[in-house]
C-alpha cells in the first residue's frame, strides 16, 4: 500500500509530461496551413508535414484551408440606371493564398467580402439599364471579379470567379417580360411553320419535277428500244429475204449446172420448153409468144394448139412422142 502511494504521484507526473509532449507534436494535413504565434507574436506558418512546438510558448492561432472555396451571398437590392429595383444574389469563388494576411489582414473576412460584393454590385448595376443588366451577365461577372480580387489582395485572398446567380426584377416587369417572351416564341413558331411549309412545297415541287424527268426519260428509253426493235426486225427480214433470194439463185444455178453436166438432147429441151409454156399459160392464156429458136421445129404450132385445146397431160405426152 505504501509502495502504491509512493508510485502514484510519479505516475500522474509522467502522464502529464506525456500529455504535454503529445500536444507539442502536430501533423499538418495537405492543403492546410497553421498560423503559429510565440508568446502572442506571429512566428511562422506551418505547411503540411510533421511539426513540433514549444509547450506553453507556441500557439496555433489559425487553421487555414488552402482549397478553393465557394460562398453564396443572399440577394441584394440594387437599382438600375432606369430606376428599376431588382434583387440579385451572387456566388464568389475564392482561395486563400497568404494565411498570415488572411489571419491578420481583416476581421471576419467573409463579412468583409460580402459587404464589398454588395457595394460593387450596386455601383456596376447603377450604370446599366434593365435590358443591359439582363443581357450583360458576363460583363458584370468579369468586372466584379477584377474589382473584388484587387480589394481582397491585402487580405491574402484571391477571387477566382464571380457569378450572378439570379436576377429578379419586380413582379410587374416579370409579367411584361413573360408576355414579350411569349410573343417572341409565337413569332418564332410562326416563322418556323412558314419556313416548314415553304420547304415542304419546295420538296413536293422537286419531287414532281424529278418524277416528270423520270417519266420522260422512261418514255424516251421505251421509244428508243421500240425503234431499235423495229430496226432489228427490218434488218432480220431483209437478211431473210436476201438469204431466200440467194438460195433461189443458188438452186437455179445448181439446176443449170446439173443440166449442163448431163448434156440433154434436143428432145428433152423441147419437152422442157413446152412445160414452161404450159406453166406460163396455166390454161388461161389467149396468146403465146414462141421464141424464134423454136419456130423452126416442124409441127410445133399444131402440137401446141392440140395441147392448149385438150388441156390433157396425156395428150401432151402422146403428141410429143408422135413428133
Secondary structure, DSSP 8 states (H G I E B T S, - for coil): -HHHHHHHHHHHHHHHHHHHHHHHEEEE-TTEEEEEEETTEEEEEE-SEEEE--TTTEEEEEEEE-SEEEEE---EEEE-TTS-EEEEEEEEEEEE--HHHHHHS-SSHHHHHHHHHHHHHHHHHHTS-HHHHHH-HHHHHHHHHHHHHHHHGGGTEEEEEEEEEEEE--HHHHHHHHHHHHHHHHHHHHHHHHHHHHHHHHHHHHHHHHHHHHHHHHHHHHHHHHHHHHHHHHHHHHHHHHHHHHHHHHHHHHHHHHHHHHT--HHHHHHHHHHHHHHHHTTT-S-----GGGTTSTTHHHHHHHHHHH--HHHHHHHHHH-
